[in-house]
Amino acid sequence: MKHMGQAQRTTGAEWFAQGAYGVRFEWGPEGALRLMAAGDVTCLVVVDVLSFTTAVSVAVDAGTRVFPYAWRDESAVAFAAERDAELAVGRRAVTSGSPWSLSPAALRRAPFTPRLVLPSPNGSAIAAAAGASGAVVAGCLRNATAVGSWLSGQGYGGPDRPVAVVAAGERWADGGLRPALEDLLGAGAIVSAVASALRGARLSPEASMAAASYTSCADVASAVADCASGRELLAHGFAEDVAVAVESGASERVPVLEGGAFSPAGPAPA
């Protein structure tokens, strides 16, 4: 235990870094920054089930490279033009001329595009900000098993290659973080998959509780559909997006951020 003088000299950063563990868990953009600031995290898994990382999974399954971007504004238009990419619109703004959006169901129906900019103030913003700090993976319920297997195959989650799983969460009207059940369950599914695939992986208490939330949930699909975020989408006519988000294990592709865009990772080493 530290003496008072030692405690006074610390910045407190190490308290939040979960540094003794190979698998760590946090919430939102600030949580991601706290874990990455530790300097030893080698991979960040972003989880935004409704709907950024689910949309990335659907698009990457179709062969599209997905560029994350924080905001859907004029700067996003320029960003997309510079990359010769289509720019996704809001869910309610989908038209025949602009069929790509954050809606996974709309992306599934849209014509193929090789390059897509997908703005989102939650998961996409975290991914874009973390891209220069190490490997970044888009995880969701659709690909949790594949992500866990790939991470363990790369050695992520071991003592020398810590991995941070970040639940993006949503935002309240004042901009504050709203922890979202669907992201907790998605993150828990990935932590659980890493723990199953990587013998001896040390989970932080935060990561252990995320995994427990998933493994103790009797019906993940019903929980996602009936939680606040799910009910909001259902009320606004986006039931298909919820249905796509709970396709647990439907995808074997692991979207990894390379060259500024998410594309499928190569197979994990045997």
WOGISUL-V376639 format. One record per residue. N is the residue number from 1. PSI is psi in whole degrees, 0 to 359 (* if undefined). OMEGA is omega in whole degrees, -180 to 180 (NA if undefined). Layout:
# WOGISUL-V376639
<<N & PSI & OMEGA> <N & PSI & OMEGA>>
This chain:
# WOGISUL-V376639
<<1 & 138 & -179> <2 & 146 & 170> <3 & 162 & -177> <4 & 320 & -180> <5 & 322 & 178> <6 & 317 & -180> <7 & 323 & -179> <8 & 333 & -177> <9 & 347 & -177> <10 & 152 & 176> <11 & 345 & -177> <12 & 351 & -176> <13 & 322 & -176> <14 & 338 & 179> <15 & 329 & -174> <16 & 358 & -175> <17 & 346 & -178> <18 & 39 & -167> <19 & 344 & -179> <20 & 2 & -169> <21 & 149 & 179> <22 & 336 & 180> <23 & 121 & -174> <24 & 160 & -178> <25 & 139 & 176> <26 & 177 & -178> <27 & 137 & 164> <28 & 180 & -178> <29 & 317 & -179> <30 & 320 & 177> <31 & 319 & 178> <32 & 316 & 180> <33 & 321 & 180> <34 & 316 & -178> <35 & 318 & -180> <36 & 331 & -180> <37 & 342 & 179> <38 & 334 & 175> <39 & 348 & -178> <40 & 354 & 178> <41 & 124 & -175> <42 & 349 & -180> <43 & 137 & 177> <44 & 125 & 175> <45 & 117 & 179> <46 & 132 & -180> <47 & 114 & 179> <48 & 82 & -168> <49 & 322 & 180> <50 & 77 & 19> <51 & 6 & -170> <52 & 306 & -174> <53 & 333 & 172> <54 & 318 & 177> <55 & 319 & 176> <56 & 316 & 180> <57 & 314 & 180> <58 & 315 & -178> <59 & 315 & -180> <60 & 324 & 174> <61 & 327 & -179> <62 & 356 & 179> <63 & 10 & -180> <64 & 138 & 170> <65 & 130 & -173> <66 & 121 & 178> <67 & 120 & 176> <68 & 148 & 177> <69 & 144 & -170> <70 & 321 & -170> <71 & 149 & 176> <72 & 87 & -178> <73 & 194 & -178> <74 & 327 & 178> <75 & 329 & 177> <76 & 323 & 177> <77 & 314 & 179> <78 & 319 & 179> <79 & 316 & 180> <80 & 319 & -180> <81 & 321 & 180> <82 & 334 & -177> <83 & 9 & 180> <84 & 45 & -176> <85 & 154 & 171> <86 & 152 & 179> <87 & 122 & 178> <88 & 144 & 179> <89 & 177 & 176> <90 & 160 & -178> <91 & 319 & -175> <92 & 357 & -177> <93 & 8 & -179> <94 & 131 & 175> <95 & 175 & 177> <96 & 332 & 178> <97 & 338 & 179> <98 & 76 & -173> <99 & 356 & -176> <100 & 133 & -180> <101 & 182 & 177> <102 & 349 & 179> <103 & 116 & 178> <104 & 324 & 180> <105 & 319 & 178> <106 & 320 & 178> <107 & 323 & -180> <108 & 329 & -180> <109 & 339 & -173> <110 & 155 & 175> <111 & 153 & 178> <112 & 137 & 169> <113 & 137 & -177> <114 & 337 & -175> <115 & 131 & -176> <116 & 131 & 171> <117 & 125 & -174> <118 & 93 & -179> <119 & 148 & 175> <120 & 132 & -178> <121 & 354 & -178> <122 & 268 & -176> <123 & 319 & -178> <124 & 321 & 179> <125 & 319 & 179> <126 & 314 & -179> <127 & 315 & -179> <128 & 321 & -178> <129 & 329 & -175> <130 & 352 & -171> <131 & 331 & -178> <132 & 359 & -172> <133 & 356 & -177> <134 & 191 & 180> <135 & 140 & 177> <136 & 130 & -177> <137 & 142 & 174> <138 & 113 & -178> <139 & 150 & 179> <140 & 182 & 179> <141 & 328 & -178> <142 & 327 & -172> <143 & 16 & -173> <144 & 316 & -179> <145 & 317 & 180> <146 & 319 & 179> <147 & 314 & 179> <148 & 318 & 179> <149 & 317 & -179> <150 & 315 & 180> <151 & 312 & -179> <152 & 323 & 178> <153 & 331 & 177> <154 & 356 & -178> <155 & 1 & 177> <156 & 137 & -177> <157 & 347 & 175> <158 & 175 & -175> <159 & 334 & -178> <160 & 352 & -179> <161 & 70 & -179> <162 & 145 & 177> <163 & 140 & 178> <164 & 125 & 176> <165 & 122 & -174> <166 & 118 & 173> <167 & 120 & -173> <168 & 321 & -175> <169 & 180 & 178> <170 & 187 & -179> <171 & 139 & 170> <172 & 172 & -178> <173 & 332 & -180> <174 & 4 & 179> <175 & 353 & 180> <176 & 157 & -179> <177 & 132 & 170> <178 & 106 & 176> <179 & 133 & -173> <180 & 128 & -175> <181 & 320 & -177> <182 & 325 & 180> <183 & 326 & 175> <184 & 316 & 180> <185 & 319 & 178> <186 & 317 & 178> <187 & 318 & 179> <188 & 323 & 178> <189 & 321 & -180> <190 & 316 & 177> <191 & 316 & 179> <192 & 320 & 179> <193 & 321 & 177> <194 & 314 & -179> <195 & 324 & 179> <196 & 325 & -175> <197 & 334 & -175> <198 & 98 & -178> <199 & 131 & 178> <200 & 5 & 178> <201 & 134 & 179> <202 & 116 & 180> <203 & 136 & 172> <204 & 161 & 176> <205 & 322 & 179> <206 & 315 & 179> <207 & 321 & 178> <208 & 318 & -180> <209 & 326 & 175> <210 & 315 & 179> <211 & 319 & -179> <212 & 326 & 179> <213 & 325 & 180> <214 & 310 & -175> <215 & 336 & 180> <216 & 356 & -179> <217 & 118 & -175> <218 & 329 & -176> <219 & 90 & -176> <220 & 317 & -178> <221 & 316 & 179> <222 & 322 & 179> <223 & 317 & 179> <224 & 317 & -179> <225 & 329 & -174> <226 & 358 & 176> <227 & 174 & -174> <228 & 313 & -178> <229 & 319 & 179> <230 & 316 & -179> <231 & 326 & 177> <232 & 313 & 180> <233 & 319 & 178> <234 & 318 & -179> <235 & 332 & -179> <236 & 11 & 173> <237 & 19 & -178> <238 & 44 & 179> <239 & 327 & 180> <240 & 325 & 180> <241 & 321 & 177> <242 & 318 & -180> <243 & 319 & 178> <244 & 320 & -177> <245 & 333 & -177> <246 & 20 & 175> <247 & 67 & -174> <248 & 128 & 178> <249 & 11 & -176> <250 & 336 & -176> <251 & 138 & 175> <252 & 3 & -180> <253 & 143 & -179> <254 & 106 & -180> <255 & 120 & 179> <256 & 138 & -179> <257 & 113 & 179> <258 & 132 & -178> <259 & 29 & 178> <260 & 359 & -177> <261 & 150 & 174> <262 & 130 & 175> <263 & 164 & -175> <264 & 136 & 174> <265 & 155 & 172> <266 & 168 & -179> <267 & 147 & 176> <268 & 147 & 179> <269 & 147 & 178> <270 & * & NA>>
